[in-house]
Amino acid sequence: MALAEDAPFGDLTSETLVPVGTVARGAIVAREPGVMAGGDVLTASFVLLDPTTEVSLLVADGDPFVAGDVLARVVGPGRSVLRSERVALNLVQRMCGIATLTRRHVDAVAAVPGSRARVVDTRKTTPGLRALERHAVRCGGGHNHRFSLSDAVLAKDNHFALVGDDPGALTAALREARAALPHTVHLEVEVDRPDQIEPVLAAGVDTIMLDNFDRDALRAGVDQVAGRALVEASGGVTLETIADIAATGVDVISVGALTHSVRALDLGLDLEMS
């Protein structure tokens, strides 16, 4: 789809300037340090357009690189390589940006003594690119939340706005939901006030998400849950705050910024005629 979008009726520039039969050799070069993600996507961007193009990956997904490193080499028909270039770079630059940002968050949590918290992504992904962005999170050492609305139950404030959040009604609604679900389905509930914790736990949920709780409230919430469910922290998580959040004892920290506002890494394709 991306290749068709970029050249719906061919590449006028390359077809006008580059002679048929010209072979191009190129290197994908990092302009800044980061973490690799999207090697298969890079290959597919060139090979899907022309199967005779050869892509050699020199850095594996999940591996770090520095500015100036050659991440891959490309050899193929000049016109095809040029037509694939922007799609390949756009996708892989974004994936590397996600992997790099994820690694920074993971490293910040790993530096907290005794923390066991997982850094996870959210559904705040680019429509149509979720599979690629989720893969990039894993390349950075993070974990994935539910992949889609079909994978698990995650009840939030807008659900309760429609079914009622009175403590008794909340517990009853969640118990009814639990009874209707297959035993393999995970049940998570978001709370935004401490007084919601006990009614939610009374329903036998698997994970309780403490949304936009400050550090003291997170710590108190972890103590209150006392192992009766996994505790997820969510809302306003940044590189500057994630270590303090991990120190509260939560099990999971979800970070929407890993995918919804990440900066693409600067990569380039340097070409020469063979």
C-alpha positions in Angstrom: 0.0 0.0 0.0 2.8 2.4 0.8 4.6 1.7 -2.4 1.5 2.2 -4.4 0.7 5.4 -2.6 4.1 6.9 -3.3 4.2 6.1 -7.0 0.6 5.3 -8.2 1.6 5.8 -11.9 5.4 5.3 -11.7 8.3 7.4 -10.7 8.5 10.2 -13.2 11.9 11.5 -12.1 13.8 8.2 -12.2 12.1 7.0 -15.3 13.1 10.3 -17.0 16.7 10.5 -15.8 17.9 7.0 -15.0 18.6 4.7 -18.0 17.1 1.3 -18.0 19.5 -1.3 -16.8 21.4 1.0 -14.5 22.5 -0.9 -11.4 22.6 1.0 -8.1 24.6 0.1 -5.0 23.6 1.8 -1.7 24.1 1.8 2.0 21.6 2.6 4.7 23.6 4.7 7.1 22.7 5.9 10.6 23.0 9.7 11.0 22.5 9.4 14.8 22.8 6.6 17.4 19.8 4.3 18.1 18.4 0.8 18.3 17.6 -1.2 15.1 14.1 -2.3 14.3 12.5 -3.2 11.0 15.1 -5.2 9.1 12.5 -7.3 7.4 10.4 -4.2 6.6 13.5 -2.7 5.0 14.1 -5.7 2.9 10.4 -6.0 1.8 10.3 -2.3 0.8 12.9 -3.0 -1.9 12.2 -6.7 -2.8 8.4 -6.4 -3.2 8.9 -3.8 -5.9 11.7 -5.8 -7.7 12.6 -9.3 -6.5 16.1 -9.0 -8.2 17.1 -6.4 -5.6 19.4 -7.7 -2.9 19.4 -6.4 0.6 22.1 -7.4 3.1 21.2 -6.6 6.7 24.3 -5.7 8.8 22.6 -4.9 12.1 20.0 -7.2 13.7 16.7 -6.0 15.2 17.3 -5.0 18.8 21.0 -4.2 18.4 22.3 -0.7 19.1 24.2 1.4 16.5 26.1 4.7 16.4 26.1 7.5 14.0 27.9 6.5 10.8 27.2 2.8 11.1 26.0 1.0 7.9 22.8 -0.8 8.8 22.2 -2.5 5.5 23.5 -2.6 1.9 21.2 -2.6 -1.2 22.1 -3.7 -4.8 19.5 -3.6 -7.5 18.1 -1.9 -10.6 18.5 1.9 -10.1 15.0 2.8 -10.9 13.5 0.3 -8.5 15.9 1.2 -5.7 15.0 4.9 -6.0 11.3 4.2 -6.1 11.6 2.1 -2.9 13.9 4.5 -1.1 11.5 6.8 0.7 9.0 4.1 1.7 11.8 2.0 3.2 13.3 4.9 5.1 10.0 6.3 6.3 9.0 3.0 7.9 12.4 2.0 9.3 13.2 5.4 10.6 10.0 5.4 12.6 10.5 1.9 13.8 14.1 2.7 15.0 12.8 5.8 16.7 10.3 3.6 18.7 12.9 1.0 19.5 15.3 3.6 20.7 12.8 5.5 22.9 11.6 2.2 24.3 15.1 1.1 25.2 15.6 4.4 27.1 12.5 3.8 29.2 13.5 0.1 29.8 17.0 1.1 30.9 15.5 3.7 33.3 13.4 1.1 34.9 16.2 -1.5 35.1 18.3 1.0 37.0 15.7 1.1 39.9 16.8 -1.4 42.6 14.3 -4.2 43.1 11.9 -3.1 40.3 10.2 -5.8 38.4 8.1 -3.5 36.3 7.5 -4.2 32.6 7.4 -1.3 30.1 4.5 -1.8 27.7 3.0 0.1 24.8 -0.7 1.1 24.3 -3.2 1.1 21.5 -2.2 4.7 20.6 -0.5 3.5 17.4 -0.6 4.8 13.9 -3.7 3.2 12.2 -2.5 0.5 9.8 1.0 0.4 11.3 0.3 -1.2 14.6 2.1 -4.5 13.9 5.2 -2.7 12.8 5.2 -0.3 15.8 4.5 -3.1 18.3 7.4 -5.1 16.8 9.6 -2.0 17.3 8.7 -1.8 21.0 9.8 -5.4 21.4 13.1 -4.6 19.6 13.6 -1.9 22.2 13.2 -4.4 25.1 9.6 -3.4 25.9 6.5 -5.6 25.9 3.1 -5.3 24.2 -0.2 -4.6 25.8 -3.3 -6.2 24.3 -3.0 -6.1 20.5 -6.6 -5.1 19.8 -10.0 -4.7 21.4 -10.6 -8.3 20.6 -7.8 -9.7 22.8 -8.7 -8.8 26.4 -11.2 -6.9 28.5 -10.0 -3.5 29.6 -12.8 -1.6 31.3 -12.3 2.2 31.5 -14.1 5.3 32.8 -16.1 5.6 29.6 -17.4 2.1 30.0 -18.5 2.9 33.5 -20.1 6.1 32.4 -22.5 3.9 30.5 -23.0 1.1 33.1 -22.6 3.1 36.3 -19.7 3.4 38.7 -21.5 3.1 42.0 -19.3 0.7 44.1 -21.9 -2.0 44.3 -23.0 -1.7 40.7 -19.3 -1.7 39.6 -18.6 -4.9 41.4 -21.7 -6.5 40.2 -21.1 -5.5 36.6 -17.5 -6.8 36.6 -18.5 -10.1 38.3 -21.2 -10.6 35.6 -18.6 -9.8 32.9 -16.1 -12.3 34.5 -18.8 -15.0 34.6 -19.5 -14.5 30.9 -15.9 -14.6 29.7 -13.9 -17.7 28.8 -11.4 -18.6 31.6 -8.5 -17.7 29.2 -9.5 -14.1 28.8 -7.6 -11.5 30.8 -9.8 -8.9 32.7 -8.2 -5.5 33.5 -10.0 -2.5 34.9 -8.8 1.1 35.0 -9.5 3.2 38.1 -8.9 6.9 38.6 -9.7 7.2 42.3 -8.5 5.2 45.3 -12.0 4.4 46.5 -12.6 2.4 43.3 -9.9 -0.1 44.1 -11.7 -2.4 46.6 -14.9 -2.6 44.5 -12.8 -3.6 41.5 -10.7 -6.1 43.4 -13.9 -7.7 44.8 -14.8 -8.7 41.3 -11.7 -10.8 41.0 -10.0 -8.9 38.2 -6.6 -9.9 36.9 -5.0 -6.4 36.5 -5.9 -3.1 38.0 -4.7 0.0 36.2 -4.1 3.1 38.4 -4.6 5.9 36.0 -2.9 9.3 36.6 -2.1 8.5 40.3 0.7 10.5 41.8 3.7 8.7 43.3 2.3 8.5 46.9 -1.1 7.3 45.6 0.6 4.7 43.4 2.6 3.4 46.4 -0.5 3.3 48.6 -2.4 1.5 45.8 0.2 -1.2 45.4 0.1 -1.7 49.2 -3.7 -1.9 49.1 -3.8 -4.4 46.3 -1.3 -6.5 48.1 -0.8 -9.0 45.4 -4.5 -9.7 44.7 -4.0 -8.5 41.1 -1.3 -7.1 38.9 -0.9 -3.3 39.2 -0.4 -1.2 36.1 0.6 2.5 36.2 -0.6 4.6 33.4 -0.9 8.3 32.4 1.7 11.0 32.0 4.7 8.6 32.0 7.9 10.2 30.7 11.6 9.4 30.8 11.9 11.8 33.6 9.2 10.2 35.7 9.3 6.5 34.9 12.0 5.6 37.4 10.0 7.1 40.3 7.0 5.3 39.1 8.8 2.0 38.9 10.1 2.5 42.5 6.5 2.4 43.8 6.4 -1.3 43.2 4.0 -1.5 40.2 4.1 -4.5 37.9 3.5 -2.8 34.6 4.0 0.7 33.3 2.2 1.6 30.1 3.7 4.4 28.0 1.6 5.8 25.1 4.5 8.1 24.0 6.4 5.1 22.8 4.3 5.1 19.7 2.0 8.2 19.6 4.6 11.0 19.7 7.9 9.4 18.9 10.5 11.1 16.7 11.8 9.2 13.7 15.5 8.5 13.7 17.6 10.0 11.0 18.7 7.4 8.5 19.8 7.9 5.0 20.4 5.9 1.8 23.7 6.7 0.1 23.7 5.5 -3.5 26.3 5.1 -6.2 26.2 3.7 -9.7 27.6 0.1 -10.1 
